[in-house]
Amino acid sequence: MRAEPLLALLLAAAPSLAQTSRPSQPDQQPIRVQVNEVVVPVTVTDEKGAFVSNLEASDFLVLEEGRPQKIVYFSREQGQPVVVGFLLDMSNATRLHWKTFQEAVLELVWTLLPGDKRFSGYLISYSNEAELLVDTTRDSEKIVERIRKLKPGGGSALFDAIWMACTKRSLIEGEPIEPRRVLVIVGDGNDNASKHTLEEVLELAQRNMVTIYGISTVAFGFTSEGERNLKRLAEETGGRVEYPLQGLYKNVSGYLSTPSDEGNYALKVGTGSYAAEIASGIVRSVAAVAGEITTQYILRYVPEDVDSPKLYRTIEVRVNLPNVKVRARKGYYRQGP
């Protein structure tokens, strides 16, 4: 059964997708773009973390290698075409809360793949090895069916999963301009089984104009060596990491002064209150990721000549407003020699 409160929150985060019907799936029409066009998804939030959604193209300044660029395309419409890779950590580290994360990921898939031809996705799981379980499809139920059968166990080959997402799946015509490419990693960021390195897959993701989001499975009171991996992958590509299990006690007064045999856990492990708070934290994080993916500004520009022989070009996006946070990819790799 699909959890109705969870579904309601996710649909609220992405109303344009929730209201989309499920039409037939005609072939994608070719997207006409200029040679070497760079796509830059941008998220703008205020000091409270709320999305700023009423900006115009004139409010943005894009700098490449420090030099202003001319924006040739601008959109703030919800429901921009996207192909989403769902990368699920099936290592031993996810066993404790897997059932709760599983239900949340199902709702994320239903929300981001509503049956509209503009939205596609694929599923990769990783433990000792990365495996492409469902190739690129518009049918969310194909992905949902495989997720229901997954059981955690083994090591973690996160970097190989990212490599696979960038090299082994079927492409949709028009990528990476329209639809743009997004990865959602549900895991702790650890890697102990990959053949590829963090630096290799980060460069590959940047070359493929992929935006990476993370939903961390690290629980309250614990740390993970992989947190830095997840954070760097997200920040360098313009995404971010959500930590649904880290803020469980922020609204519980005095829990640090209430000792107990199992530790200072005001919400006792194994109780209904603990389970409810876990589920609520995951729901909020999943809804935030879904909402951001569907409400970003999309900027495109054709790079003007810059006096730099570097293949990797830095990007900075500024907004003509005080007290806002701007999130965008930090650079890209120039095509050609």
C-alpha positions as CSV (number, residue, x, y, z in Angstrom):
1,M,0.0,0.0,0.0
2,R,1.2,3.5,-0.8
3,A,1.4,5.7,2.3
4,E,-1.1,8.5,1.7
5,P,0.6,11.1,4.0
6,L,3.9,10.5,2.2
7,L,2.3,10.8,-1.2
8,A,0.6,14.0,-0.2
9,L,3.8,15.6,0.9
10,L,5.6,14.6,-2.3
11,L,2.8,15.8,-4.5
12,A,2.8,19.1,-2.8
13,A,6.6,19.4,-3.5
14,A,6.0,18.9,-7.2
15,P,2.5,20.0,-8.1
16,S,3.1,20.3,-11.9
17,L,4.2,16.6,-12.0
18,A,1.4,15.4,-9.8
19,Q,-1.2,16.9,-12.1
20,T,0.3,15.4,-15.2
21,S,-1.8,12.8,-17.0
22,R,-0.4,9.5,-18.3
23,P,-0.5,9.8,-22.1
24,S,1.0,7.5,-24.6
25,Q,4.7,7.8,-25.2
26,P,5.5,9.1,-28.7
27,D,9.0,9.5,-29.8
28,Q,11.0,12.4,-28.5
29,Q,11.3,15.3,-30.9
30,P,14.9,16.5,-31.6
31,I,16.1,19.4,-29.5
32,R,17.8,22.2,-31.5
33,V,20.6,23.8,-29.6
34,Q,23.7,25.7,-30.5
35,V,27.1,23.9,-30.7
36,N,28.9,23.8,-27.3
37,E,25.9,25.1,-25.5
38,V,26.2,24.7,-21.7
39,V,23.2,24.0,-19.5
40,V,23.2,25.3,-15.9
41,P,20.4,24.3,-13.6
42,V,20.2,26.8,-10.8
43,T,18.5,26.7,-7.4
44,V,17.9,29.9,-5.5
45,T,16.7,29.9,-1.8
46,D,16.2,32.6,0.7
47,E,17.8,32.7,4.2
48,K,15.1,30.4,5.5
49,G,15.7,27.8,2.8
50,A,12.5,28.5,0.8
51,F,12.7,28.5,-3.0
52,V,12.8,31.9,-4.7
53,S,10.7,31.3,-7.8
54,N,9.9,34.7,-9.3
55,L,13.2,35.7,-10.8
56,E,13.8,36.8,-14.4
57,A,16.8,36.2,-16.7
58,S,18.0,39.8,-16.0
59,D,18.4,38.8,-12.3
60,F,21.2,36.3,-13.2
61,L,24.8,36.8,-14.1
62,V,26.8,33.8,-15.4
63,L,30.6,33.9,-15.3
64,E,32.9,31.4,-17.0
65,E,36.5,31.7,-15.9
66,G,35.5,35.0,-14.4
67,R,34.1,36.5,-17.6
68,P,30.4,37.3,-18.1
69,Q,28.4,35.1,-20.5
70,K,25.3,35.9,-22.5
71,I,22.3,33.8,-21.5
72,V,20.7,32.4,-24.6
73,Y,17.9,30.4,-22.9
74,F,16.1,30.9,-19.6
75,S,13.3,29.0,-18.0
76,R,11.6,29.0,-14.6
77,E,8.8,26.7,-15.6
78,Q,8.1,23.7,-13.4
79,G,8.3,20.3,-14.9
80,Q,11.4,20.8,-17.0
81,P,12.2,17.6,-19.0
82,V,14.6,15.4,-17.0
83,V,16.1,11.9,-16.9
84,V,16.7,10.7,-13.4
85,G,19.0,7.9,-12.3
86,F,18.0,6.3,-9.0
87,L,21.2,4.9,-7.3
88,L,20.4,2.8,-4.3
89,D,22.9,1.6,-1.7
90,M,22.3,-2.0,-1.0
91,S,25.2,-2.5,1.3
92,N,24.9,-3.8,4.9
93,A,24.9,-0.2,6.1
94,T,21.4,0.4,4.9
95,R,19.8,-2.7,6.5
96,L,18.5,-1.0,9.7
97,H,16.2,1.6,8.0
98,W,15.9,0.0,4.5
99,K,12.1,-0.6,4.7
100,T,11.4,3.0,5.5
101,F,13.8,4.3,2.8
102,Q,12.3,1.8,0.4
103,E,8.8,3.3,0.7
104,A,10.2,6.8,0.4
105,V,12.1,6.0,-2.8
106,L,9.0,4.4,-4.3
107,E,7.1,7.7,-3.8
108,L,10.1,9.6,-5.2
109,V,9.9,7.4,-8.4
110,W,6.2,7.9,-8.7
111,T,6.5,11.6,-8.3
112,L,9.4,12.1,-10.8
113,L,8.1,9.6,-13.4
114,P,4.4,10.4,-13.7
115,G,4.0,8.8,-17.1
116,D,4.7,12.0,-19.1
117,K,7.0,11.6,-22.1
118,R,9.2,14.5,-20.7
119,F,10.3,12.4,-17.7
120,S,12.4,9.2,-17.8
121,G,14.4,7.3,-15.3
122,Y,16.5,4.2,-14.6
123,L,17.5,2.2,-11.6
124,I,21.0,1.1,-10.5
125,S,21.7,-0.7,-7.2
126,Y,25.1,-1.1,-5.7
127,S,26.6,-3.4,-3.1
128,N,29.7,-5.5,-3.9
129,E,29.0,-4.5,-7.5
130,A,26.9,-2.0,-9.4
131,E,24.1,-3.3,-11.4
132,L,21.7,-1.7,-13.9
133,L,18.4,-3.2,-12.8
134,V,16.1,-1.1,-15.1
135,D,17.3,0.7,-18.2
136,T,16.0,4.1,-19.1
137,T,12.2,4.1,-19.2
138,R,9.2,6.4,-18.8
139,D,7.3,3.6,-16.9
140,S,7.7,4.1,-13.2
141,E,6.2,0.7,-12.4
142,K,9.1,-1.1,-14.0
143,I,11.4,0.6,-11.5
144,V,9.0,0.2,-8.6
145,E,8.7,-3.5,-9.2
146,R,12.5,-4.0,-8.9
147,I,12.8,-1.8,-5.9
148,R,10.2,-3.9,-4.0
149,K,12.4,-7.0,-4.5
150,L,15.7,-5.4,-3.3
151,K,17.4,-6.6,0.0
152,P,20.5,-5.0,1.4
153,G,23.7,-7.0,1.9
154,G,27.4,-6.7,1.0
155,G,29.9,-4.0,0.3
156,S,29.5,-0.6,-1.4
157,A,30.5,0.2,-5.0
158,L,29.1,3.7,-5.2
159,F,31.7,5.1,-7.7
160,D,31.1,2.2,-10.1
161,A,27.4,2.9,-9.9
162,I,28.0,6.5,-10.9
163,W,30.3,5.4,-13.7
164,M,27.6,3.0,-14.9
165,A,25.0,5.7,-14.8
166,C,27.1,7.8,-17.2
167,T,28.2,5.1,-19.6
168,K,26.0,2.0,-19.6
169,R,22.4,3.1,-19.9
170,S,20.2,4.0,-23.0
171,L,20.1,7.7,-23.7
172,I,17.1,9.9,-24.5
173,E,17.4,12.1,-27.6
174,G,18.3,15.6,-26.6
175,E,20.3,14.8,-23.5
176,P,22.0,16.6,-21.7
177,I,20.3,19.8,-22.8
178,E,16.7,18.7,-22.8
179,P,16.1,16.5,-21.0
180,R,18.8,17.3,-18.4
181,R,20.5,14.6,-16.3
182,V,20.0,14.1,-12.6
183,L,21.3,11.4,-10.2
184,V,19.7,10.7,-6.8
185,I,22.0,8.7,-4.6
186,V,20.3,7.0,-1.6
187,G,23.2,5.9,0.6
188,D,25.9,6.9,3.1
189,G,28.6,7.8,0.5
190,N,30.9,5.0,1.5
191,D,32.8,3.1,-1.1
192,N,34.8,0.0,-0.5
193,A,34.3,-2.1,-3.6
194,S,34.7,0.1,-6.7
195,K,37.2,-0.2,-9.5
196,H,36.8,3.6,-10.2
197,T,37.8,6.5,-8.0
198,L,36.0,9.5,-6.7
199,E,38.1,11.8,-8.9
200,E,37.3,9.7,-12.0
201,V,33.6,9.6,-11.5
202,L,33.4,13.3,-10.5
203,E,35.1,14.3,-13.8
204,L,32.8,11.9,-15.7
205,A,29.7,13.4,-14.1
206,Q,30.9,16.9,-14.9
207,R,31.7,16.0,-18.5
208,N,28.2,14.6,-18.9
209,M,26.5,17.6,-17.2
210,V,25.0,15.5,-14.5
211,T,23.5,17.1,-11.3
212,I,23.9,14.8,-8.3
213,Y,21.6,14.8,-5.2
214,G,22.2,12.7,-2.1
215,I,19.8,11.3,0.5
216,S,22.1,10.2,3.3
217,T,21.2,7.0,5.2
218,V,23.6,7.9,8.1
219,A,21.6,7.8,11.3
220,F,21.6,10.2,14.3
221,G,24.7,9.8,16.5
222,F,26.8,8.2,13.8
223,T,29.3,9.4,11.3
224,S,30.4,8.0,7.9
225,E,33.6,8.4,6.1
226,G,31.6,8.6,3.0
227,E,29.8,11.8,4.0
228,R,32.5,13.9,2.4
229,N,32.2,11.9,-0.9
230,L,28.5,12.5,-1.1
231,K,28.8,16.2,-0.3
232,R,31.5,16.8,-2.8
233,L,29.7,14.9,-5.6
234,A,26.6,17.0,-5.0
235,E,28.2,20.4,-4.5
236,E,30.6,20.1,-7.5
237,T,27.7,19.3,-9.8
238,G,25.1,21.7,-8.5
239,G,23.1,19.4,-6.2
240,R,22.9,19.0,-2.5
241,V,22.7,16.3,0.2
242,E,19.7,15.8,2.5
243,Y,20.3,14.2,6.0
244,P,16.9,12.8,7.0
245,L,18.1,10.9,10.0
246,Q,20.3,13.6,11.5
247,G,17.7,16.0,12.9
248,L,15.5,13.6,14.8
249,Y,15.8,15.4,18.1
250,K,16.0,19.0,17.1
251,N,12.5,19.7,18.5
252,V,12.8,17.5,21.5
253,S,13.6,19.7,24.5
254,G,16.2,18.6,27.0
255,Y,16.9,15.2,25.5
256,L,20.7,15.5,26.3
257,S,19.9,15.8,30.0
258,T,17.7,12.7,30.0
259,P,20.1,9.8,30.2
260,S,19.1,6.2,29.7
261,D,20.7,2.8,29.5
262,E,20.8,2.8,25.7
263,G,22.0,6.4,25.5
264,N,20.4,9.9,25.4
265,Y,17.7,9.0,23.0
266,A,14.5,10.8,24.0
267,L,12.7,8.9,21.2
268,K,13.4,5.4,22.3
269,V,14.6,3.0,19.6
270,G,11.9,0.5,18.9
271,T,9.0,2.7,19.9
272,G,6.2,4.1,17.7
273,S,7.5,7.6,18.3
274,Y,11.0,6.7,17.1
275,A,9.6,5.0,14.0
276,A,7.3,7.9,13.2
277,E,10.1,10.5,13.5
278,I,12.4,8.4,11.3
279,A,9.6,8.2,8.6
280,S,8.9,11.9,8.9
281,G,12.5,12.9,8.5
282,I,12.9,10.7,5.3
283,V,9.6,12.0,3.9
284,R,10.7,15.7,4.3
285,S,14.1,15.0,2.7
286,V,12.6,13.1,-0.3
287,A,10.0,15.8,-0.8
288,A,12.8,18.5,-0.7
289,V,14.8,16.7,-3.4
290,A,11.8,16.1,-5.6
291,G,10.7,19.7,-5.2
292,E,14.1,21.1,-6.1
293,I,14.5,18.9,-9.2
294,T,11.2,20.2,-10.5
295,T,11.5,23.9,-9.6
296,Q,15.0,24.9,-10.8
297,Y,15.8,27.7,-13.1
298,I,17.4,26.5,-16.3
299,L,20.1,28.7,-17.9
300,R,21.9,28.0,-21.1
301,Y,24.7,29.9,-22.8
302,V,27.3,29.5,-25.6
303,P,30.7,30.1,-24.1
304,E,32.5,33.2,-25.5
305,D,36.2,32.8,-26.1
306,V,38.2,32.9,-22.9
307,D,42.0,33.2,-22.5
308,S,42.5,29.8,-21.0
309,P,43.8,26.6,-22.4
310,K,42.1,24.5,-19.6
311,L,39.7,21.8,-20.6
312,Y,37.9,22.3,-17.3
313,R,36.1,25.7,-17.1
314,T,34.8,27.2,-13.9
315,I,31.3,28.5,-13.7
316,E,29.9,31.0,-11.2
317,V,26.2,32.1,-11.1
318,R,25.2,35.3,-9.2
319,V,21.8,36.6,-8.5
320,N,20.9,40.3,-8.1
321,L,19.3,39.9,-4.7
322,P,20.6,40.1,-1.1
323,N,20.5,37.3,1.4
324,V,19.9,34.4,-1.1
325,K,21.9,31.2,-1.6
326,V,22.6,30.2,-5.2
327,R,23.4,26.6,-6.1
328,A,24.7,25.6,-9.5
329,R,27.4,23.4,-11.0
330,K,30.9,24.7,-10.4
331,G,32.2,24.0,-13.8
332,Y,32.3,21.8,-16.9
333,Y,34.7,20.2,-19.3
334,R,35.0,21.9,-22.7
335,Q,34.4,19.7,-25.7
336,G,37.0,19.2,-28.4
337,P,40.8,19.4,-28.3
